[in-house]
Amino acid sequence: ELYPDIPYEPDFSAWAANGGLDLSHKPCDYMNGVGKRTASTLSLSVLVTIEMFNALNALSEDGSLLQMPPWANPWLLLAMLVSFSLHFVILYVPFLAQVFSITPLSYNDWILVLAFSFPVIIIDEALKAVGRMRQRAALRQRMKTE
């Protein structure tokens, strides 16, 4: 053991109380069977959600989502709705979940998906803000030289 004086006893009871897996007795089982399916499903759901958030970010190359709200392009919202609907179908229709080797996600799992996916919006908004500041600085510089 790495730290023999510090016992490692993971507690999954809070997670299990809200629909997650209770692997307190065998934490290594997470990477086998149902645990592996849950991890794969979480990964797939994070990728789908990140791509939908990226689509929102692409509404404007340098404008914030606050300046150009998502409803400015209703077709994009419809496409996102269809994409998420199809994702939910493969998650929650048992036959399709079995075909895709995934498992339905609990409420806690969806919170985890959003926690890992939402930062893409924050990062892109920060990059857009830096881009706008650089554009303004370049414009001021051009105005001075003219």
C-alpha positions as CSV (number, residue, x, y, z in Angstrom):
1,E,0.0,0.0,0.0
2,L,1.1,3.5,-0.7
3,Y,0.0,4.9,2.7
4,P,-0.4,2.0,5.1
5,D,-1.2,4.2,8.0
6,I,-4.2,5.8,6.2
7,P,-7.0,3.3,5.6
8,Y,-8.8,3.7,2.3
9,E,-12.5,3.0,2.7
10,P,-14.5,4.7,-0.1
11,D,-18.0,5.6,0.8
12,F,-20.5,5.4,-2.1
13,S,-23.6,5.5,0.2
14,A,-24.5,9.1,-0.7
15,W,-24.1,8.4,-4.4
16,A,-26.1,5.1,-4.0
17,A,-28.9,6.9,-2.1
18,N,-29.6,9.0,-5.2
19,G,-29.7,6.2,-7.7
20,G,-25.9,5.6,-8.3
21,L,-24.0,2.4,-7.8
22,D,-23.0,1.4,-4.2
23,L,-19.5,0.0,-4.6
24,S,-18.4,0.6,-1.0
25,H,-17.4,-3.1,-0.5
26,K,-15.7,-3.6,-3.8
27,P,-14.6,-0.2,-5.3
28,C,-12.6,-1.9,-8.1
29,D,-15.7,-3.4,-9.5
30,Y,-16.5,0.0,-10.9
31,M,-14.4,-0.9,-13.9
32,N,-16.2,-4.2,-14.5
33,G,-19.7,-4.9,-15.6
34,V,-22.3,-2.3,-14.7
35,G,-19.6,0.1,-13.5
36,K,-17.9,0.0,-16.9
37,R,-21.1,0.6,-18.7
38,T,-21.9,3.5,-16.4
39,A,-18.4,5.0,-17.1
40,S,-18.9,4.5,-20.9
41,T,-22.3,6.1,-20.7
42,L,-21.0,9.0,-18.8
43,S,-18.3,9.5,-21.3
44,L,-20.7,9.4,-24.2
45,S,-23.1,11.8,-22.5
46,V,-20.3,14.3,-21.7
47,L,-19.2,14.2,-25.4
48,V,-22.8,14.7,-26.7
49,T,-23.4,17.5,-24.2
50,I,-20.1,19.2,-25.0
51,E,-20.8,19.1,-28.7
52,M,-24.2,20.7,-28.1
53,F,-22.6,23.4,-26.0
54,N,-20.0,24.0,-28.7
55,A,-22.9,24.4,-31.2
56,L,-24.3,27.2,-29.0
57,N,-20.9,28.8,-28.8
58,A,-20.7,28.8,-32.6
59,L,-23.7,31.1,-32.9
60,S,-21.2,34.0,-33.1
61,E,-17.5,33.9,-33.7
62,D,-16.7,36.6,-31.2
63,G,-20.1,37.6,-29.7
64,S,-21.1,36.4,-26.2
65,L,-24.1,34.1,-25.7
66,L,-25.4,37.0,-23.6
67,Q,-25.2,39.3,-26.7
68,M,-26.6,36.7,-29.2
69,P,-28.9,34.4,-27.3
70,P,-29.5,30.8,-28.4
71,W,-33.1,31.6,-29.6
72,A,-31.5,33.8,-32.3
73,N,-31.2,30.6,-34.3
74,P,-34.3,28.4,-33.7
75,W,-33.1,25.8,-36.2
76,L,-30.0,25.2,-34.0
77,L,-32.2,24.7,-31.0
78,L,-34.4,22.3,-32.9
79,A,-31.2,20.3,-34.0
80,M,-30.0,20.2,-30.4
81,L,-33.4,19.0,-29.3
82,V,-33.4,16.2,-31.8
83,S,-29.8,15.3,-30.9
84,F,-30.5,15.1,-27.2
85,S,-33.8,13.3,-27.9
86,L,-32.0,10.6,-29.9
87,H,-29.4,10.3,-27.1
88,F,-32.2,9.9,-24.5
89,V,-33.8,7.2,-26.7
90,I,-30.7,5.1,-26.8
91,L,-30.2,5.7,-23.0
92,Y,-33.7,4.9,-21.8
93,V,-35.1,2.4,-24.3
94,P,-33.8,-0.9,-22.8
95,F,-33.3,-2.7,-26.1
96,L,-31.2,0.2,-27.6
97,A,-29.3,0.6,-24.3
98,Q,-28.3,-3.0,-24.6
99,V,-27.3,-2.7,-28.3
100,F,-25.1,0.3,-27.5
101,S,-23.8,-1.3,-24.3
102,I,-24.8,1.7,-22.2
103,T,-27.0,2.1,-19.1
104,P,-29.5,4.7,-18.0
105,L,-28.1,7.6,-16.0
106,S,-29.3,8.7,-12.6
107,Y,-30.0,12.3,-11.6
108,N,-26.5,12.4,-9.9
109,D,-25.0,11.1,-13.1
110,W,-26.6,14.0,-15.1
111,I,-25.3,16.5,-12.6
112,L,-21.8,15.0,-13.2
113,V,-22.3,15.2,-17.0
114,L,-23.2,18.9,-16.7
115,A,-20.3,19.6,-14.3
116,F,-17.8,18.2,-16.9
117,S,-19.5,19.7,-19.9
118,F,-20.5,23.2,-18.9
119,P,-16.9,24.5,-18.6
120,V,-16.7,24.5,-22.4
121,I,-19.1,27.4,-22.4
122,I,-17.1,29.3,-19.8
123,I,-13.8,28.7,-21.6
124,D,-15.2,29.7,-25.0
125,E,-16.8,32.9,-23.5
126,A,-13.4,33.8,-22.0
127,L,-11.7,33.2,-25.3
128,K,-14.3,35.4,-27.1
129,A,-13.8,38.1,-24.5
130,V,-10.0,38.1,-25.0
131,G,-10.6,38.2,-28.8
132,R,-12.9,41.2,-28.4
133,M,-10.3,43.0,-26.3
134,R,-7.6,42.3,-28.8
135,Q,-9.8,43.6,-31.6
136,R,-10.5,46.8,-29.8
137,A,-6.9,47.3,-29.0
138,A,-6.0,46.7,-32.7
139,L,-8.7,49.1,-33.8
140,R,-7.4,51.8,-31.4
141,Q,-3.9,51.3,-32.7
142,R,-5.1,51.7,-36.3
143,M,-7.0,54.8,-35.4
144,K,-3.9,56.3,-33.9
145,T,-1.8,55.7,-37.0
146,E,-4.4,57.2,-39.3
